[in-house]
């Protein structure tokens, strides 16, 4: 069979490993099923001699030292079982078994050898360093030595996410001994609870764990695998609003961070934290049979956020509004509607009630002022419910507006037999001619077998009630009775209503005359209740969450009704959840492979090879088990910026900063130190959006601030106190060289004040 490549920087490696494995098998057979003793140079040399005798293709005649090292390292560690390598190869083998059973995807056409020899030292470790200690880590000790195992045991790592990758990573770490020493510790956080659908790929969870927090359950399962594991679980997201939990003092104690996240925004935030605290970051992700790994090492590799994927192609606005042709379009429309109706409108009301009338009026964007005030009028006055029955009436009328009246208005503007200026039918190609729906409480759609009419009213009424703090209910008898009393006005088509046939027309329609909009906005403003009349009143904005059944019931029913309008096949809640949440099902094989690969990078980070590792030693992985395809490549180095500091050229990267650890000194002392230390004169100093000093500022104000402590200057300007766990302040500076008066491009200042 063929020898499949896994690392294109090692073209000669697969045939060499093929030869080495044959030699090792020969040694095993001739030594009664025994592999060489770890660190035994003589026995490793015997394997090398066997390899030379089998080397008909003269592979060992070139690069002799390098190739001898590979064969001897393989021989020395042959008796060891390393969990990350088992996970990686197990994922590949598991997928091959599935291919054989299902006939789906392309099998490996021959042999695949996977190696991470960069983890290994240049020479065999002494036998006493790799001798068994009669403990569960003897395999790792046999390969990496006692010293490396001690480092693993005392690592402090933070893993963010306890889903598919998080579970597999915790399992690997428990088996490797990460965080199991006296000084070691693992911290894991995940906001989500366990659902039934998780059980197929998040294998630390069982049926009895459904509805429990993922982080807590995963931590307990990992600890059951290794009772020495020291682990703390959190149920918090990692974001700017949880920096009181995951702040300077928290990151200051860590050795590294591992991301097991499902979205780019969270990864980018964690990446910023790792760059600031100069922590390694282990990043991996899967997409069905595809997987990737990225190792981020301070000062050596670029950070995660240094390169971005192109943004996802968005659905044109006019397609969403009036011309959907796929269930993805109707689901996106339903999600957007949920966001506007149950979240944004409530947030806008709360903004209005929490600010003075003048301040609120000033905060309104001129081009959105009228639309915003209309939302306030509807939410606070015209459609404000008092009882749950009001919510039911509102939901029934919304059904009529969205799925009957709007469709009839669209057909009034663009009749079924409409032709364009070129003589072609308007309703053709991707434009499906819609039909209005008549409300029927007992209607069931043929595709998804769902009662969309009934589900929409129940879900909408309860979400509306929740937003206003009214107790809801779901019993069908009540809804049947309540809906009998709803008076639905007859539809009357409106003249002069503009409906855009494409995005360009939609943009043009939005450019309405400002004078008309302003007069209408003033009229609405005068009818709104004053903030003082609504003291204590507050709405509950609802954030869409695909894992909350009530949210998904509304989005699914809303999407399906829209789909029925346009003769698009409907989907059930489970499938809609996957599409609306943009979920690509994770599969256990890919997850095992990527976590195995990333754990092998962890061996390199802790320094198992007993040598200084260069960029080439680290590997990012890209795999597709379906094709099959795998490539390991060296990471990209960080981009460099040149600056002249104290007469010498300095190349700095995103990992660098000007570190000042002087305590909470005055701004004057800060500026004097900066000038003396770097031979630079500060022309502007800022903290976030706040300017602390500028050469053009009021001289009296500047002199006053120079006598104040740095934290007092910032607190005085921002009106915000520093949390007790904050140790650092990030400052941006514009400065000129004192000798040449030229501006010098500098990284941020990392000022430690505690």
N, C-alpha and C positions, 0 to 999 in steps of 0.2 A: 504493500500500500504506500500511499504518499506520506511525506512528512510535512504536517501542517505547520506553518509559521505562526508564532505568537508574538515575536518581537523582531521587527525588521532591522534593528541594530545588531542582531545576532544571527546573521544569515547562516553561519557555519555551526550554530549550536544544536539544531535538531539531529543531524547525523552523528554528532559527537555524543549526545546524550543517548541516542539509540545504541551506539557502540558500548558506552559505559554501562547501560542497563544489562546488555547481554553479558558483559564481563562480570557484573555483580551477580547475575543469575548463575553463571558458571561457578563463581566462588561459593555461593550459597549451597549449590548441589554437592560440591566437593568438600564442604565443611559441615556435613550433617545438619543442614538447614539453619546454620548460624551465620549471621552477618558480621562484618568486622566490628571490633570493640571501638567505641567512640574515642578519637584521639590517638589510636594506635597506628603509628606511621608505618610500621612494617607490614601490617595487614592491609592498610590502604595501598601500599606499594605493590602488594601481591595482586590486588584488583587491577592496578594500572598495568602490571606486567601481562595479565590475562588479556586486557584490552589491546595491548600492543601486538600480542600474538594473533588476535582476531582481526587486526586492522588491515584488511586486504586493500582498502582504498587509500592507505597512507594518510589518514586524517591527522594522525599524531605527529607527523613529520614536520609540520609548520606550527609556529607559535607554541613551541613545546611546553614552556613553563605555564602559560595560561591554561592550556588544555590538560596538563597534568594536574593542576590545581582543581579543575572541575571534577575530574574523575576521582581524585582522592577525597575531596569534600563529600561527594556523593557516597563513597564507600564509608567514610567516617560517620556520617549521619544516617546510614541506611536503616539502622534499627529503630530510629525515632519516628514518632507519629506526631506531626505538628498540626494543630487544629485549623489554622487558617488555610494551609495547603489542602487539608481534607475537605474543607468547606468549598474552596475554589474548584478542585477537581470533582468533588461530589456533585456540585451544581452542573458541571459539564456532562458528567456520566449520567446523572438523572435525566437531563434533557435528551441524551442519546437513547436512553431506555424508552422515553415517551415517544420519540420518533419511530422506534422499532414497533411499538404497540399501536400507534395511531396512523403511521404512514404519512404524517404531516411534517414538513420542513426537511431540509437536506442533511443527511448524516455526515459525520467526519469521514472522509474517504480513505483514511489510513491511520497513522499514528499522530497523536498530539503530545508533545512534551512541554510542560510548563516549568520554568525555573525562575528563581529570584536569588541568583547567586550573589547579588550585591549586598544581601543581608549577611553574608558570610565573611569571616576574616581572610586575609591574604594567605595565611598559613594555618595548618591544623592547630587547634588549641591544645595546650598540655593535657595529658590524661587526667591529672588531678583536678583540672578546671571543669572537665566534662564528665567526671566520674559520677555514677548514680548516687543520689542522696536518700534513696528509699522514700521518695515523696511523689505526689501526683505530677510534678513538673519535670520528672527525669528526662523525658523526651526532649523538652526544650533545652534543658541543661546540656544534654548530649550534643546538641547542635550549636548552641550559642554560649554556653558556659554559665557558671554560677553567678558571676558578676552581672551579666545581662538579665538573668532571672530576678535578681534582687532589685534591679531597676524597674522591671515590669511590675513587681509586687508593690512597689512604693509610688507608682504613678498616680497622679490626681487628674482625672479626665472628666469632662462634661459632655454628655451625649444628649443632643436635642432631638427628640422624637423617639417614640417607642412603638412604631408601627412595624412594617415588614422588615426594613433594614435595621431599625433599632433593636428588635428582638434578636435577630441573627447576630448583631454586633455584641449585644450583652452576653449571648451564649458563648461566642468566641472568647470574649474577655474573661468570662468566668473560668473557661478551660485553660486560658493562657496564664491566669493569675493576675491580670491587671487590676490594681486597686485592692489586692488581697493582703498586702503587707501592713506592718505597723503604721507606716506613714501614708499608705495608699488610701484612695477613696474614689468612688464613682458617683457622679451626680447625674440624674436623668430627669427630664421634664417632658410632659406631653399633656395637653389640655383635654384630649379626646377620651371618651369611654369606649369600651369594647362592644362591637356589634357582632351579630352572627356571621355576617359576610367576612369578617376579619379572620375567622378561624382557619380558613383554607390556606393562608399564607403567613400568618403571624403566630408561629407555632408555640410560643410560650403561653398561649391562652387556651382555655378549655370552655366547654359549654357552661360550666358553673360560674365562669368569670364574666359572662355577658352583663353589661351595664356597669361594671367596675371600671375604675380609672386604669388606663393602659400602663402608665408609668409605675404605679404602685404594684400592679399585678406582675409586670415584667421584672421589676426589681426583686419581688419575692421568689419568682421562678428561677431567676439567675442565682439568687442566694441559696436556693435549694440544690442547685448544681454544685455550688462551691460555698460551703458555710463560712469560709474565711472572708468572703467578699464583703467589703464595707461600701454600702450603697445608700444614697438618700434620694428619694423621689419627690418631685414637685408636679403640680398640676397647673403650671403657669406658662403662658407663651413667653418667648424671649423677644422682647421689643422695647422701644424707648420708654413705654409706660410701666415696665416692670424693672427698671434700673435700680429701684429701691431694694429689690431682691437680688438681682444679678448685676451688681454694681462693681465699682473699683475693688472693694475688699474681696468680693467673690472671685473675680478673674485673677486677682493678684496671687492667689494660692494655687492656681491651676498649672498643669504641665501641657495641656492641650485641649482641643475641642473637636468633637466628632458630630457632623450634621447628618441627621436621618430625616430630612424634611421633605415636604411634598410641594413646595412653592419657591419660586426664585426670590421674591421679596424678602422672605425670612432668611434665606441663605445670604443675601446681600447684607442684611443687618448684622448677622453673625460674623460675616467676613470683615466688616468694619471693626467690630470688637476685637477680632483676632489680630488685625493689623495694628490697632492701637496698643494692645497689650503684648504684641509680638509673640503670639502663641501659634504653634502648628495647628493646621485644620485638616481633618480627614473628611473629604467630601465624596459622596457616591450617590448614584441615582439609577433607577431602572424604568423602562418603558416596555412592558411586555417582555419579549426575548432580548431586547436591547439593554445594555448597561454601560455605565461609565464610572470611572473613579478619578479623583484629582487629589493629589497631595500638595498641601500648601505649607512651605517651610520658610520661616522668617529669614529675610535677606537673601535667600537662595532662589526661590521661585516667585513668579508673579502671584498676586493674590487672586481669589476667586472672581472678584468684581472687576478685574483689570480687562477682561474680555467678556462681551455679552453676545448672546444669540440674537438674531434679528427678531423684532417683535412679531407676535402671531398675527396672521392676516385677519383683519376684522371684517365683520359682515356689514355691507353698505347700509346706511341708515334707512334709505327708502325701501330696501328689501325687508328690513325688520318691521317698519311702520305699515307698509301696505302690500308688499308683494313677496311674502315668504313662499318657499317651495320645498323646504326640508324641515324635518322635525327639530334640527339644531336651531333653525331660525325662530321657530315658535317658542322653543325653550328659552332662548336668549331673551326674546321679547317678554316672556312671562317672568323671568328673573329680574329684568329691568323694571317691569311694572311693580313687582313685589318691593324692590328697592325704593322706588319713588313713592309708593302708596303707604308703606308701613314703616319706612325708616326715615327717608329724607323729609317728608312732610312733618313728621313728629319732631325731628331735630330742628327744623326751621321754626316751628311753634315754640320750642324750648328756647331757642336763640332770641326770639322776639320777646318772650316773657322775662328773660334774664337780663335784658339790656334796657337802658333808658330809650325813650322814643327817638330822641335825636341821634344817639349813638347807633341804634339799629338802622335808622334811615340812611345814615352815612355809610354803613357797611354794605348796603345793597349795590350790586353791580348794575350800572345804567342799562345794559342790554338785557338783563334778567330781572329787572325790578318789577315789571308788570306781572310776569309769570310767577314770581315768588309771592307777591301780594295776593294773587288769585288763589294760590295754594293755602295761604293763611286764612283767607276768607272762607274757603270751602271747609278747611279743617276745624277752624274755631267758631264759625258762625253757621253757614248754610247746611253742613252735613254733620254737625257735632251731635253724637248720640247721647241719650240720657239712660236708656235701658237697652238690654240685649235685643229686644224686639226691633229697636231702631237700627241696630247693626244688621239684622236679618233683612230688613227693608232695604237698607243701603246696598247689601250684597246682591239682592235680587235686581235692583235697578242698575247696578254695575254690570251684571250679566247682560241686561238689555242693551246698555250703552256699548259695551265692548264687542259683543258677538252678534248683535242684530242691527242696531241703529248705525254704527260706524260702517258696517259692511254695506248697508243700504245707501248710505251717503256716498260711499266710494263708487257704487254702481250707478248712482245718480250722476256723478261727475264723469265716470268712464263706463257707459253702458256696455253690455255684453257684445254688441255688434259694432263697437267703436273701431274706427280705423285711424291710423296715424297719417301724417302729412305725406308719407311715401306710399300710402295705399295698402300697407300691411295691417293685419288685425292687431289691435292694441293688446288684447288678451291672447298672447301666443308666446311660444318659447318658454322661458322661465317664469313668465307672468301667468299665474293660474287665476282664472276667473272665479271669484269667491261666491259663496251663497250664505245668506243670513240664517242663523239658527233660531228656531222657536223653542222657548223654554219648556222642558218636559222633565219633571222630577224623576220619572221612571226610566228615562232614556239610558241605554247602555251602548257604548261604541263597540263595533264588531272586532276591531283589531286588538285593543288592550283589555276588552271586557271590563271597562270601568264606567261607573255612573258619574260622568263628568259634570253634568248639570247640578246634580245634588251635591257632589263633592265640592264644587266651586263655591256654592252658597254657604255650605257648612264651614269650610276652611276660611273663606273671606270674612264671614260674620265673626268667627272666633278670633281671628287675627286682629280685626278692627276692635273688638271688645277688649282684647289684651292691651292694645295700644292706648285705650282710654281708661284702663283699670276697671273694666266691667267684667263680672263673672260670666263665662260662656257656658254653652251646653251643646251636646251633639246628638241627642235622641231624635230619631226620625219623626215620631208622632208630633213633637213640638213644632218642628219645621213645617210639616204638612199643614198644620193648623195656622201657623203664623203667616205662611205664604199665601193662604186663601184671602187674607185681608189686604194684600199689597196691591195698590192701584198703579198700574204701569201706563204712563202716558203714551198715546199713539205717536208713531214716528211721522214727523213732517220734514221732508228734505229742505235743507237750507241752501239758499242761493248765495253765490259769491264766496263760498268756501273753497279755498285753494288747497289742492292735494298734489304734492310733488310726484312727478312720474320718474324722477331720478334725483341723485344727490345734489346736482348743480341747481335744479329747481328748488329743492328743499332749502338750500343755503340762501337763494334769492328771496324765497317767501319769508325767511326769518328777518330780513332787513326791512322791518316795518317802520313807517315814519315815526320819529321820536316824539313829535308834538302830540300826536294822537295817543301814543302809549303813555306819555306823562300825564295827560289830563285824566285818562282812565285810571292810572295808578293812584293819583291824588284822590279820586272819587272813592276808590276801594279803601285807601288809607284812613279816610274819615269815617268809614263804617266799622272799622275794626274795634273790638273792645279794648279799653285801655288796660295796660299791665296791672295797674293798681286794683282793677275790678276782678282780676283773676289771681289774686294772691294765693300762693300755695298750690295752684293748678300746674300740673306737669304731665306731659305725655311720655309713654314708654316706647322709644324707637326700637324696632325689631330688626336685628341683623340676620340676614338669610344664612341658614346653616343647613347644608344638604343632609346632615345626619339627624335633624329633627323632623320627625314624621309629619307633624302639622304643617311645617313649612313646605315640605316636598309634596304633600297632598294638594296644597293650593297651586304650586308651580306646575305640577303634573296636570291637574284639571284645567288650569288656565291655558297651558300649552296645547293640550288635547282639543279643547274647544276651538282654539285658533286654528289648529290643524284641520278640524272638521269643517271650518269655514272654507278652507282652501283645498279640501280633498287630499290632504296629506295623511298617510297612515299614522295612527296614534301609537303611543308607547305606554307601558305600565310604569308604576312608581319606581320599581327597581332599576329599569333601564334608563328612565328619565333622570334618576339620581346620578347614574354614571355619566350621562352626557352633561347635565347641568353642573356637576362638580368637576367636569373635565377629568374624569377618573379613567386611567388606563390600568386595567387589572394587573397587579403585581403577581409574578409567579415565583414560586419558592426556588426554582433552579437558578434564575438570574440573580436573585437576592443573595443566595449562598455564594455565588461566584464573586460578585462585586465586594461583599464584605470580607471574603477571604483575601482578595487582592489588596484591599485597603489595610487589612491587619498586617500584611507583609510589609507595607510601607511603615507601619508603626514600629516594627523591629528595627528598621533603618534609622528612624528618628531617635530612638533611645540609644543608638550607637553600638549595636551588637557587633559590627565588623571590627572594632578596635582600630579604626582608621578614620581620617577625616573624609567624609563623603562629599563628593562633588555633585553638581547638578545631574550628571549622567547616571548616577546611581539610583536616583528616584525615578519612578515610573507612573505615568497616568495611563489608565486603561480604557479602551473602547472595545466593546464586544457585541456580537449579535449571534446568539446561540442558534438562531433559525437557519442561517446561511450555510455553514457556520463561519464566523469571522472573529478574529481576536488580534488586536495590536496593542502592544505596550510601548510607550514612547516617553522620552524624557520631557519634563515640564519646561515651560518657557521661563527664561529668567526675567526678573522685574525690569521695567523700563527705567532708564537712568536720566536724570537731569543734571546738567553741569552748572556749578556755581563756583565763584572765587571767594574763598573765606580766608581772611588773614594772609592774603597774598598767595595762597595755594589753591589749586583746583580741587574741587570736591564733587564727586559724582554721587548724588543721592537718589533714593528710590522711594516708593510709597511706604516702605517699611521704616524709613528714617524720620526722625524728628529732632528738633533742638531741645534736649532734655534739661530742665532746670529744677533742681531739687534743693530749694533754698528756704523752704518754709513760707509762711504767709507774710512776705516782706511788703513794704510800701511800693507804690507804682514808681516813685522816684528812684528807689533802690533797684527795682527791676530794670529800669531803663539804663541806669548807670552801669549795672553789671553786664547788660547786653552789649553796651558800647565797649566796655573794657575787655570782655571775653571774646567778642567776635569782630571788633573794630568796625562796627556798623552803627549807623545812626537811624533810629526808628522814625519813620515819617507817618506811619499809621499803625495802630494796634487795635485789634477787634476781638470780641468774644461772641461767636455766633453772628447775629445781625446787629449787635450793639458795638458801636465804636467807643473804645475806652480813651484813645488819644489820637489826635491828628495834628499835623503841623499848622493847619489853618484854623484850629479851634480857638475859642475864647481864652486868652492868656490867663485871665484870673481863674477861670474854671480849671484850666490845666494845672496851674500851681496848687490849687486846692486839692485836686485829685492825687497829685504827686505825694502828698503827705498822708494819704489814706492807704490802708492795706489793700492788696489786690482784690481779696474777696469782698471787702466793703465797697470798693469802686463798682464791681460787677453787681452786687446786691442793690446798691443805690440806683443803678441804671435799669436793671431788669425787674426790680421789685420782687425778686424770688430768692429765698434762702437756699443754701446748699444742703442737700440731704446729708445725714451724719455718716453714710458709708461712702461718700464721694471723696476721692483722694487727689484727683487730677483735674486741671482746667486746660482745655484746648484753646490756644490763642493763635490767631493768624496775624502775620506781621508783614509790612512793607518797609524795607530798609535800604539805605544807600551806603556804599563803601566810603569810609571817612577820607581815604586817600584819593580815590578817583571820582567820587560823587556819583558813581553809576549805581543804578538799582540792581540789587542782587536777588535772584529768585531763590526762595527758601522754602523748606517744608514747614509744617505747623510747629508751634512750640508746645511741648508737653510739660506743663508747669505743675509740680507736685507741691501742694500747699499744706498737706497734713502728713 
